[in-house]
């Protein structure tokens, strides 16, 4: 049986990888948490932690991850996610990059 290395990662890393996978499965959007099934970056963090439909103040775990990714990027995620030229591939790549650097 193959060993799933995802379980060897920190909870932060697992959640960030799950957020990227969520976007891959349901789609990505801009300027809102959810558009049907697709989600923005914030929505992906909510979906895999505190639950969709929660505000920033109601979602402590998603907020932790949002702040971690923002710090890594050196910018706030919402405006970065919503730049007109931003792509789904860039969003999921960022989540995976931070996940792999957050193994502790």
C-alpha positions in Angstrom: 0.0 0.0 0.0 1.3 3.5 -0.9 2.0 5.9 1.9 0.1 9.3 1.6 2.8 11.9 2.5 0.1 14.5 3.0 -0.4 13.1 6.5 3.2 13.8 7.3 2.6 17.5 7.0 1.6 20.1 9.6 -2.1 20.9 9.9 -1.5 24.3 8.2 0.1 22.5 5.2 -2.7 20.0 5.0 -5.3 22.7 5.1 -3.6 24.8 2.5 -3.3 21.8 0.1 -6.9 20.9 0.8 -7.8 24.5 -0.1 -6.0 24.2 -3.4 -7.6 20.9 -4.1 -11.0 22.4 -3.3 -10.5 25.1 -6.0 -9.4 22.4 -8.5 -12.5 20.5 -7.8 -15.2 23.2 -7.6 -13.6 26.1 -9.5 -12.2 29.5 -8.7 -13.8 33.0 -8.8 -13.0 36.6 -8.0 -14.6 39.3 -5.9 -16.8 37.0 -3.7 -16.5 34.1 -1.4 -18.6 31.8 -3.5 -20.3 31.9 -6.9 -22.3 28.8 -7.2 -19.8 26.1 -6.4 -16.6 28.1 -7.3 -14.8 30.0 -4.5 -12.3 32.7 -4.2 -9.1 32.1 -2.3 -10.7 33.1 1.0 -13.7 30.9 0.2 -11.4 27.9 -0.3 -9.8 28.5 3.1 -13.3 28.7 4.7 -14.5 25.6 2.9 -11.8 23.4 4.4 -11.7 24.9 7.9 -14.6 26.9 9.5 -17.2 26.4 6.8 -18.5 28.5 3.8 -20.6 31.5 4.6 -18.7 32.7 7.6 -17.3 36.2 7.9 -13.6 37.0 8.6 -14.5 37.6 12.3 -16.4 34.2 12.5 -13.6 32.1 11.0 -10.5 31.9 13.3 -8.9 29.0 11.5 -9.4 30.3 8.0 -8.1 33.7 9.2 -4.9 32.1 10.6 -4.2 30.6 7.2 -5.2 33.8 5.3 -2.7 35.7 7.4 0.0 33.1 6.9 -0.4 33.2 3.1 -0.6 37.0 3.1 2.6 37.2 5.0 4.3 34.9 2.6 3.1 36.8 -0.4 3.8 40.2 1.2 0.3 41.5 0.2 -3.3 41.1 1.2 -4.9 38.1 -0.5 -8.3 39.6 -1.4 -6.9 42.3 -3.7 -4.3 39.9 -5.1 -6.9 37.2 -5.8 -9.1 39.9 -7.5 -6.5 41.3 -9.9 -8.0 41.1 -13.4 -5.1 39.1 -14.8 -4.9 36.6 -11.9 -5.5 33.0 -12.8 -6.7 29.9 -11.0 -3.3 28.3 -11.6 -1.6 31.1 -9.8 -3.9 30.9 -6.8 -3.6 27.2 -6.4 0.2 27.4 -6.9 0.5 30.0 -4.1 -1.5 27.8 -1.7 0.7 24.8 -2.5 3.9 26.8 -2.3 3.0 28.1 1.2 1.9 24.6 2.2 5.2 23.0 1.3 7.1 25.8 3.1 4.9 25.3 6.2 5.8 21.7 7.0 6.5 22.4 10.7 
